[in-house]
Amino acid sequence: MRIVGGRWRGLRLAEVGKGDPAAHLRPTSDRVREAIFNLLINGGYGDPVTGARVLDLFAGTGALGLEALSRGAAAAVLVDDGVAARGLIAQNIALCRTDAARHLKADATRLPANREAPFSLILVDPPYGRSLSEAALQAASVGGWLAPDALVVWEEGSALAAPAGFDQLDQRRYGDTIVTILRAP
């Protein structure tokens, strides 16, 4: 696994190894990550990455949020409470040598109230098939994490309807991954 674009392009990230089977740790592949960022930058959304504050829910390794930083995002909060994720996120932030990323050890479906500026780019990559995305987006909305009209990139194993209040802008299949682009209320 590596950063596929931007200033850290080619940087190898920490090996996942056996990951965390109980938490369904499944990092987004390099190919899908590259497709997501190409879609964001070339998909008619302007440039939602450069200067963005990024919230990476179910961060796992932190690769999605760190990819956004590599491509010009201003800051990223990587949210995950998994045991294996904690170590992988810490290693990957250290490998990138950045203070623009921080790890929030929290359940993405039960976020605390946000005490800083809201986030304009939300990355949601939960364990597939467990209906966690809707709960996480609801928690982020209620907790003040979402900027008005924030762009949401939602990965799932099957095509699902947009959560209430969110507008679906696009949906693409990449192998066994469905990527849906949403606009927050």
C-alpha positions as CSV (number, residue, x, y, z in Angstrom):
1,M,0.0,0.0,0.0
2,R,1.3,3.4,-1.0
3,I,0.3,7.0,-1.5
4,V,-0.6,7.2,-5.2
5,G,-0.6,11.0,-5.9
6,G,0.6,14.4,-4.7
7,R,3.7,15.4,-2.8
8,W,4.1,12.0,-1.1
9,R,3.5,10.0,-4.2
10,G,5.1,6.6,-4.0
11,L,5.5,6.6,-0.2
12,R,5.0,3.1,1.1
13,L,2.7,3.0,4.1
14,A,2.8,0.6,7.0
15,E,2.1,-3.1,6.2
16,V,-1.4,-4.1,7.3
17,G,-0.3,-7.7,7.9
18,K,-3.2,-9.7,9.3
19,G,-5.1,-6.5,10.1
20,D,-7.9,-6.7,12.5
21,P,-10.4,-9.4,11.3
22,A,-12.8,-8.6,14.2
23,A,-13.0,-5.0,13.0
24,H,-13.1,-6.0,9.3
25,L,-10.0,-3.9,8.6
26,R,-10.0,-3.7,4.8
27,P,-7.8,-0.8,3.3
28,T,-8.9,0.8,0.1
29,S,-6.7,-0.5,-2.7
30,D,-4.3,1.9,-4.4
31,R,-6.3,1.5,-7.6
32,V,-9.6,2.5,-6.0
33,R,-8.0,5.3,-4.0
34,E,-6.6,6.8,-7.2
35,A,-10.0,6.4,-9.0
36,I,-11.7,8.3,-6.0
37,F,-9.3,11.2,-6.2
38,N,-9.5,11.4,-10.0
39,L,-13.3,11.4,-9.7
40,L,-13.2,14.2,-7.1
41,I,-10.8,16.4,-9.0
42,N,-12.1,15.8,-12.5
43,G,-15.7,15.0,-11.8
44,G,-17.2,18.5,-12.0
45,Y,-16.9,19.4,-8.3
46,G,-14.3,22.1,-8.7
47,D,-11.3,21.1,-6.6
48,P,-12.8,19.8,-3.3
49,V,-9.4,18.5,-2.1
50,T,-7.0,21.5,-2.1
51,G,-7.2,23.4,1.1
52,A,-10.0,21.1,2.5
53,R,-10.5,20.0,6.0
54,V,-10.9,16.2,5.7
55,L,-12.8,13.9,8.1
56,D,-11.9,10.3,7.5
57,L,-14.4,8.1,9.2
58,F,-13.5,4.4,9.8
59,A,-10.0,5.4,8.8
60,G,-8.4,2.0,9.3
61,T,-4.8,2.7,8.1
62,G,-5.5,6.4,7.5
63,A,-4.5,6.0,3.8
64,L,-7.5,7.9,2.4
65,G,-7.1,10.9,4.7
66,L,-3.3,10.9,4.1
67,E,-3.9,10.7,0.3
68,A,-6.0,13.8,0.6
69,L,-3.2,15.6,2.5
70,S,-0.7,14.5,-0.1
71,R,-2.9,16.1,-2.8
72,G,-3.2,19.4,-1.0
73,A,-5.8,19.2,1.8
74,A,-5.1,21.5,4.7
75,A,-5.9,19.1,7.6
76,A,-7.2,15.6,8.2
77,V,-8.8,14.0,11.2
78,L,-8.6,10.2,11.0
79,V,-11.3,8.6,13.1
80,D,-11.1,4.9,14.2
81,D,-11.2,3.1,17.5
82,G,-9.9,-0.3,16.3
83,V,-6.8,-1.7,18.1
84,A,-4.9,-2.5,14.9
85,A,-6.0,0.8,13.3
86,R,-4.5,2.8,16.2
87,G,-1.0,1.5,15.5
88,L,-1.3,1.7,11.7
89,I,-2.6,5.3,11.7
90,A,0.2,6.3,14.1
91,Q,2.8,4.6,11.9
92,N,1.4,6.2,8.7
93,I,1.2,9.7,10.1
94,A,4.9,9.3,11.2
95,L,5.9,8.0,7.8
96,C,4.3,11.1,6.2
97,R,6.1,13.4,8.7
98,T,3.1,15.6,9.0
99,D,1.4,17.5,11.8
100,A,-1.6,18.2,9.5
101,A,-3.1,14.8,10.4
102,R,-4.3,13.6,13.7
103,H,-6.0,10.5,15.0
104,L,-9.2,10.7,16.9
105,K,-9.7,7.4,18.8
106,A,-13.5,7.3,18.6
107,D,-16.3,5.1,17.3
108,A,-17.3,6.9,14.1
109,T,-21.0,6.2,14.8
110,R,-20.8,8.0,18.2
111,L,-18.6,11.0,17.5
112,P,-18.2,13.6,20.3
113,A,-19.2,17.2,19.6
114,N,-16.8,18.9,17.2
115,R,-14.9,21.7,18.9
116,E,-13.1,23.0,15.8
117,A,-14.0,24.2,12.3
118,P,-16.3,21.9,10.3
119,F,-15.0,19.6,7.5
120,S,-15.7,20.1,3.8
121,L,-14.6,16.6,2.6
122,I,-15.8,13.5,4.4
123,L,-14.4,10.1,3.6
124,V,-16.5,7.1,4.8
125,D,-15.2,3.6,4.4
126,P,-16.9,1.3,7.0
127,P,-16.8,-2.4,7.2
128,Y,-19.1,-3.5,4.4
129,G,-22.6,-4.7,4.9
130,R,-23.1,-3.5,8.5
131,S,-25.1,-0.3,7.9
132,L,-22.6,1.8,9.8
133,S,-22.3,4.7,7.2
134,E,-25.7,6.1,7.9
135,A,-25.1,6.1,11.7
136,A,-21.7,7.7,11.2
137,L,-23.0,10.5,8.9
138,Q,-25.8,11.1,11.3
139,A,-23.3,11.4,14.2
140,A,-21.1,13.7,12.2
141,S,-24.0,15.9,11.3
142,V,-25.5,16.1,14.8
143,G,-22.0,16.7,16.3
144,G,-21.2,19.7,14.0
145,W,-18.5,18.0,12.0
146,L,-20.0,18.6,8.5
147,A,-19.6,22.0,6.8
148,P,-22.7,23.1,4.8
149,D,-22.7,21.3,1.4
150,A,-19.7,19.1,2.4
151,L,-18.8,16.5,-0.2
152,V,-19.0,12.9,1.1
153,V,-17.1,10.0,-0.5
154,W,-18.9,6.8,0.7
155,E,-17.4,3.3,0.0
156,E,-19.6,0.3,0.4
157,G,-19.8,-3.3,-0.9
158,S,-23.2,-2.7,-2.5
159,A,-25.2,0.2,-4.0
160,L,-27.3,1.8,-1.2
161,A,-29.6,4.8,-1.2
162,A,-28.3,8.1,0.1
163,P,-29.0,8.7,3.7
164,A,-31.9,11.1,4.5
165,G,-30.9,14.8,3.8
166,F,-27.9,13.9,1.6
167,D,-28.0,14.2,-2.2
168,Q,-26.4,11.5,-4.3
169,L,-24.2,13.1,-7.0
170,D,-22.5,10.1,-8.5
171,Q,-22.0,6.4,-8.0
172,R,-19.3,4.1,-9.5
173,R,-18.3,0.5,-9.2
174,Y,-14.6,-0.5,-8.9
175,G,-14.5,-4.3,-8.6
176,D,-16.3,-5.2,-5.3
177,T,-16.3,-1.5,-4.1
178,I,-19.2,0.9,-4.8
179,V,-18.1,4.6,-4.4
180,T,-20.9,7.0,-4.0
181,I,-20.4,10.8,-4.0
182,L,-22.9,12.7,-1.8
183,R,-23.6,16.3,-0.9
184,A,-24.3,17.0,2.7
185,P,-27.3,19.3,3.7
